[in-house]
């Protein structure tokens, strides 16, 4: 058997029709990419037959290195040309204006993309909890609700988001997350998962506020149960994931580590933490909606005709299929935590 040929170091965006049978080219020799035209004859590499379960847009592998054939799994990012960069000082890029005007803490870019400084968001107080909505239907999100939670000195009220998957990212402080009667210690940069229907209470350790970014999908608003439910789903006992350099995945010059994802039960949300070295990625799109929290460093988020400066504490909201690029300008790069929904792999992107 001969080796497959890498057709291109990026996936193919195609629309599949429900119930239709397809043959994905695995050998890379077809002239009808990404589908088979019979050119594999004599190679020993058979095409992958599959039936589309629904009509939808998907990204089929073009590098022929995926482990999830026929779908892209991001393997191309570590091939030559698979993680293209852009020159921020090109004539075209120098003409892109910087958005500085803020309305309600939001700096608006193209296509519903925005940057928000949570410190400027209007907060609501309920007991020891202060909270603010950073992304929801009213702000243009379709698949998520993101909420900033700040708890100081004593336990928060018991809260819930009903039938949604809920994930948390501990941005600062430490303490405990009580999930439907089960107690978990949490510390900065931990990811936490709460199953649909479970309740949550946050308890800070000492006087330092416990600051948490919470994201629910499908969309949901905070609810206030009268008492802590005792319905912890023991089928999914692991609820806290910590940063572990051994779990990093290379993505060209960048890397990321998955925190909360389907491995511990999350159905539609994937949370990751990663690093972007000093550089500007080529403009690209995703088939998922994304929210990115800047943990450290400085840079810019670019869209078609605008860009906005970002720094530690900022949150970037990116609608599904929005053309964008992240640039790190600080010497140490950008450290970020991101959440994608619906989706399970942050390394999958496509280029126009």
C-alpha positions as CSV (number, residue, x, y, z in Angstrom):
1,X,0.0,0.0,0.0
2,X,1.3,3.5,-0.9
3,X,1.0,6.5,1.3
4,X,-1.9,8.9,0.9
5,X,-1.3,12.2,-0.8
6,X,-2.1,15.4,1.1
7,X,-4.5,17.2,-1.2
8,X,-4.4,20.5,0.8
9,X,-3.4,21.5,4.3
10,X,-6.9,22.6,5.2
11,X,-10.4,21.0,5.2
12,X,-13.1,21.2,2.5
13,X,-16.3,22.9,3.5
14,X,-19.2,20.9,1.9
15,X,-23.0,20.6,2.4
16,X,-24.2,17.1,2.9
17,X,-27.7,16.0,2.1
18,X,-29.6,13.9,4.6
19,X,-29.7,10.2,3.8
20,X,-27.3,10.5,0.9
21,X,-24.3,8.1,0.6
22,X,-20.8,9.6,0.0
23,X,-17.4,8.2,-0.6
24,X,-14.6,10.4,0.9
25,X,-11.3,10.2,-0.9
26,X,-8.7,8.7,1.4
27,X,-5.8,8.4,-1.1
28,X,-5.7,12.1,-2.0
29,X,-5.5,11.3,-5.8
30,X,-9.1,12.1,-6.7
31,X,-9.7,15.0,-9.1
32,X,-13.1,15.4,-7.4
33,X,-12.0,16.3,-3.9
34,X,-12.9,15.6,-1.3
35,X,-14.9,12.8,-2.9
36,X,-13.6,9.6,-4.6
37,X,-13.4,9.4,-8.4
38,X,-11.8,5.9,-8.5
39,X,-8.2,7.1,-8.7
40,X,-7.3,4.9,-5.7
41,X,-7.2,1.8,-7.8
42,X,-4.0,0.0,-7.2
43,X,-3.0,2.1,-4.1
44,X,-4.5,-0.2,-1.5
45,X,-6.3,2.8,0.0
46,X,-10.1,2.4,-0.2
47,X,-12.4,5.4,0.1
48,X,-14.5,5.9,3.2
49,X,-18.2,5.3,2.7
50,X,-20.6,7.1,4.9
51,X,-24.3,8.2,4.9
52,X,-25.1,11.8,6.0
53,X,-27.5,11.6,9.0
54,X,-28.8,15.1,8.3
55,X,-28.5,18.0,5.9
56,X,-25.7,20.2,7.2
57,X,-22.4,21.9,6.5
58,X,-19.3,19.9,7.5
59,X,-15.6,20.1,7.1
60,X,-14.1,17.1,5.4
61,X,-10.4,16.3,5.7
62,X,-8.2,17.5,2.9
63,X,-4.7,16.5,4.3
64,X,-5.7,12.8,4.5
65,X,-4.1,12.6,8.0
66,X,-7.3,12.8,10.1
67,X,-8.0,10.2,12.8
68,X,-11.7,10.9,12.4
69,X,-12.2,10.2,8.7
70,X,-13.9,11.5,6.8
71,X,-14.1,14.6,9.0
72,X,-11.3,17.1,9.7
73,X,-9.7,16.7,13.2
74,X,-7.2,19.5,12.9
75,X,-4.3,17.2,11.9
76,X,-3.4,19.6,9.1
77,X,-2.3,22.3,11.6
78,X,1.0,20.6,12.1
79,X,1.7,20.1,8.4
80,X,3.6,22.7,6.2
81,X,1.1,25.5,5.4
82,X,-1.5,24.1,7.8
83,X,-1.3,27.1,10.3
84,X,-0.9,30.1,7.9
85,X,0.0,33.5,9.3
86,X,-0.8,37.0,8.1
87,X,1.3,40.1,8.1
88,X,-0.4,42.8,10.3
89,X,1.8,45.4,8.6
90,X,0.7,44.7,5.0
91,X,-0.8,47.7,3.2
92,X,-4.3,46.2,3.4
93,X,-4.0,45.5,7.1
94,X,-2.6,48.9,7.9
95,X,-5.8,50.4,6.5
96,X,-8.0,48.6,9.0
97,X,-9.2,51.0,11.7
98,X,-9.1,50.3,15.4
99,X,-12.4,50.3,17.1
100,X,-12.2,52.3,20.4
101,X,-15.8,53.4,20.9
102,X,-17.5,51.5,23.6
103,X,-21.2,51.3,24.2
104,X,-22.2,49.6,27.4
105,X,-18.7,48.1,27.7
106,X,-19.0,46.6,24.2
107,X,-16.7,47.4,21.2
108,X,-18.5,46.2,18.1
109,X,-16.8,44.7,15.1
110,X,-18.2,43.1,12.0
111,X,-20.9,40.5,11.8
112,X,-22.0,40.6,15.5
113,X,-18.4,40.1,16.8
114,X,-17.6,42.2,19.9
115,X,-15.1,42.7,22.7
116,X,-16.4,43.4,26.2
117,X,-14.5,44.4,29.3
118,X,-16.3,42.6,32.1
119,X,-15.2,45.3,34.6
120,X,-17.5,47.7,32.7
121,X,-20.5,45.4,32.4
122,X,-23.6,46.3,34.4
123,X,-23.7,43.9,37.3
124,X,-26.7,42.7,39.3
125,X,-26.4,41.9,43.0
126,X,-28.1,39.0,44.7
127,X,-26.9,38.2,48.2
128,X,-23.1,37.7,48.1
129,X,-23.2,37.3,44.3
130,X,-22.6,39.9,41.6
131,X,-23.3,38.8,38.1
132,X,-23.5,40.2,34.6
133,X,-24.5,38.7,31.2
134,X,-21.6,38.8,28.7
135,X,-23.2,36.9,25.9
136,X,-26.8,35.9,25.3
137,X,-29.6,36.1,22.7
138,X,-30.1,39.8,23.3
139,X,-26.4,40.4,22.6
140,X,-26.4,38.3,19.4
141,X,-25.5,34.8,20.6
142,X,-27.4,31.8,19.2
143,X,-25.9,28.9,21.1
144,X,-24.7,30.2,24.4
145,X,-25.2,32.3,27.4
146,X,-22.1,33.6,29.2
147,X,-22.3,35.1,32.7
148,X,-19.7,36.6,34.9
149,X,-20.1,35.5,38.5
150,X,-18.3,37.2,41.4
151,X,-18.7,35.9,45.0
152,X,-17.2,37.6,48.0
153,X,-16.9,36.7,51.7
154,X,-19.7,34.2,51.9
155,X,-21.5,31.6,49.9
156,X,-23.5,32.6,46.8
157,X,-27.2,31.9,46.5
158,X,-28.0,28.5,45.0
159,X,-28.4,28.9,41.3
160,X,-29.2,26.8,38.2
161,X,-29.6,27.2,34.4
162,X,-32.3,24.5,34.1
163,X,-31.8,22.0,31.3
164,X,-28.5,23.4,30.0
165,X,-25.0,22.1,30.2
166,X,-23.1,24.6,32.3
167,X,-19.3,25.0,32.4
168,X,-17.3,27.3,34.6
169,X,-13.8,28.8,34.4
170,X,-12.3,30.0,37.6
171,X,-10.6,33.3,36.7
172,X,-9.4,34.4,40.1
173,X,-9.7,33.4,43.7
174,X,-10.4,29.9,45.0
175,X,-12.9,28.0,47.1
176,X,-15.5,25.4,46.5
177,X,-18.1,24.6,43.9
178,X,-21.0,22.7,45.4
179,X,-22.9,20.8,42.7
180,X,-26.2,19.3,43.7
181,X,-24.8,18.4,47.2
182,X,-21.3,17.3,46.0
183,X,-18.4,19.5,47.2
184,X,-15.4,20.3,44.9
185,X,-12.4,22.4,45.6
186,X,-11.6,24.8,42.8
187,X,-8.6,27.1,42.1
188,X,-7.6,29.6,39.4
189,X,-7.7,28.2,35.8
190,X,-9.8,25.2,36.7
191,X,-12.6,24.2,34.4
192,X,-15.8,22.9,36.1
193,X,-18.8,21.0,34.7
194,X,-22.4,21.1,35.9
195,X,-24.9,18.7,34.4
196,X,-28.3,19.8,33.1
197,X,-30.8,20.1,35.9
198,X,-28.2,20.2,38.7
199,X,-27.8,23.2,41.1
200,X,-24.7,25.1,42.0
201,X,-23.4,27.2,44.9
202,X,-20.0,28.9,44.9
203,X,-18.1,29.5,48.2
204,X,-15.0,31.7,48.2
205,X,-12.0,30.8,50.3
206,X,-11.2,33.6,52.7
207,X,-11.6,37.3,51.8
208,X,-10.5,37.1,48.1
209,X,-13.4,37.2,45.7
210,X,-14.1,34.1,43.7
211,X,-14.4,35.2,40.1
212,X,-15.9,32.7,37.6
213,X,-17.0,32.8,34.0
214,X,-20.0,30.6,33.5
215,X,-21.3,29.5,30.1
216,X,-24.5,27.6,29.4
217,X,-25.6,25.9,26.2
218,X,-28.3,25.8,24.9
219,X,-29.1,29.3,26.0
220,X,-30.5,29.8,29.5
221,X,-31.0,32.4,32.2
222,X,-30.0,32.1,35.8
223,X,-32.6,30.5,38.0
224,X,-32.8,30.7,41.8
225,X,-33.9,27.4,43.5
226,X,-35.1,27.7,47.0
227,X,-32.7,25.0,48.1
228,X,-29.8,22.9,46.9
229,X,-31.1,19.9,44.9
230,X,-29.7,16.5,45.7
231,X,-29.6,15.2,42.2
232,X,-25.9,14.9,41.4
233,X,-25.4,12.7,38.4
234,X,-23.0,10.1,39.6
235,X,-22.6,8.7,36.1
236,X,-20.2,11.6,35.5
237,X,-18.2,11.9,38.8
238,X,-15.3,14.0,37.4
239,X,-16.3,17.6,37.4
240,X,-13.1,19.6,37.8
241,X,-10.3,19.7,35.2
242,X,-7.0,21.5,36.0
243,X,-4.3,22.8,33.7
244,X,-1.7,20.1,32.9
245,X,1.1,20.8,30.5
246,X,1.3,17.1,29.7
247,X,-2.2,17.3,28.1
248,X,-1.3,20.0,25.6
249,X,-2.1,19.6,21.9
250,X,0.2,21.3,19.3
251,X,-1.5,23.4,16.7
252,X,1.3,24.7,14.6
253,X,3.1,27.4,16.6
254,X,0.1,27.4,19.1
255,X,-1.1,24.9,21.7
256,X,-4.1,24.2,23.7
257,X,-5.4,21.9,26.4
258,X,-8.9,20.7,26.6
259,X,-10.6,21.3,30.0
260,X,-14.3,20.5,30.0
261,X,-15.5,18.5,27.0
262,X,-17.4,15.3,26.0
263,X,-14.9,13.1,28.0
264,X,-16.6,14.2,31.2
265,X,-20.1,14.4,29.8
266,X,-20.5,17.9,28.2
267,X,-22.8,17.4,25.3
268,X,-22.4,20.6,23.2
269,X,-19.7,22.7,24.9
270,X,-16.0,22.3,24.7
271,X,-13.7,24.5,26.9
272,X,-9.9,24.8,26.3
273,X,-7.0,26.9,27.5
274,X,-4.2,27.8,25.2
275,X,-1.3,30.0,24.1
276,X,-0.8,32.2,21.0
277,X,2.8,33.3,20.4
278,X,3.6,36.7,19.0
279,X,2.0,36.5,15.6
280,X,-1.2,37.1,13.6
281,X,-3.1,34.1,12.3
282,X,-4.5,34.2,8.8
283,X,-8.2,35.1,8.8
284,X,-10.4,32.1,9.1
285,X,-13.9,30.9,10.1
286,X,-15.4,28.2,12.3
287,X,-18.6,26.2,12.2
288,X,-19.1,26.8,15.9
289,X,-19.8,29.9,18.0
290,X,-16.9,30.9,20.3
291,X,-16.2,33.0,23.3
292,X,-12.6,33.8,24.2
293,X,-11.3,35.2,27.6
294,X,-7.9,36.8,27.5
295,X,-6.0,35.7,30.6
296,X,-2.7,37.6,29.9
297,X,-0.9,39.4,27.2
298,X,-2.0,42.0,24.6
299,X,-3.1,41.9,21.0
300,X,-5.9,42.5,18.6
301,X,-8.9,40.7,17.3
302,X,-9.5,41.3,13.6
303,X,-12.6,41.0,11.5
304,X,-13.2,42.0,7.8
305,X,-13.1,45.8,8.2
306,X,-12.3,46.5,11.8
307,X,-10.0,45.4,14.7
308,X,-10.0,46.0,18.4
309,X,-7.3,45.9,21.0
310,X,-7.6,43.2,23.6
311,X,-5.8,42.7,26.9
312,X,-6.1,40.6,30.1
313,X,-9.7,40.4,31.3
314,X,-11.3,41.1,27.9
315,X,-13.9,38.7,26.5
316,X,-14.2,38.2,22.7
317,X,-17.5,36.9,21.3
318,X,-17.3,35.4,17.8
319,X,-20.5,34.3,16.0
320,X,-20.6,31.1,14.0
321,X,-18.8,31.5,10.6
322,X,-17.5,35.0,11.4
323,X,-14.3,35.8,9.6
324,X,-11.7,36.7,12.2
325,X,-8.1,36.5,13.3
326,X,-6.3,36.9,16.6
327,X,-3.0,38.7,16.9
328,X,-0.7,38.6,19.8
329,X,1.5,41.7,20.1
330,X,3.2,41.2,23.5
331,X,6.5,39.4,23.7
332,X,5.0,36.6,25.9
333,X,2.1,36.1,23.5
334,X,-1.5,35.7,24.5
335,X,-2.9,33.2,27.0
336,X,-6.6,32.6,26.5
337,X,-9.4,30.3,27.6
338,X,-12.0,29.6,25.0
339,X,-15.4,28.0,24.8
340,X,-16.9,26.6,21.6
341,X,-20.5,25.4,21.0
342,X,-21.7,23.4,19.5
343,X,-18.4,21.7,18.8
344,X,-15.7,19.5,20.3
345,X,-12.4,20.5,18.6
346,X,-11.0,24.0,18.7
347,X,-8.3,23.3,16.1
348,X,-10.8,22.9,13.2
349,X,-11.1,26.0,11.0
350,X,-11.6,26.8,7.4
351,X,-10.3,29.5,5.0
352,X,-12.2,31.3,2.2
